[in-house]
Amino acid sequence: MTETAAADLKLIVFQLKEKEYAIPVNQVRSIEKVEHITRVPRTAGFVKGVINLRGVVTPIISLRSRFNLEEAEYNEHSRVIIAVLDDMEVGLIVDSANDVIDVNLESIEPPPEVIGSEEADFIKGVTKIDKRLFILIDLERVLNPEELAARDGQGIAG
């Protein structure tokens, strides 16, 4: 009795523009409503600032900016997904957080060769369920420590 490649992966599904993206549940600490974000000088453009979340100062990244999509006004559906990678906790602003799905690992395909946008750098794979296409995000690339080096407020420029 083996449980090799038939394992399931639980994913949190979220939306940016009209596309659905997903990250593994084990990389998500919580999903929050967008609250006041304090701007931090000398950070990358996609770093919107920080929030104080239950006593923890957490950097906030706009995934729209990160993927070079046009910004949108926050609304009642906008959410901050608190993602954890190694010992780094970061909030990701998304248009909405839709649901949690189970995906068979065998159903995940490599990202298409030609996506034609900067977001292609951050994609780990794609999977389809019924008529829905989910784009799996590579959090390690999105949260690249070199690009976030100014996240502690000290800045690396200047």
Disulfide bonds with the S-S distance in Angstrom:
none
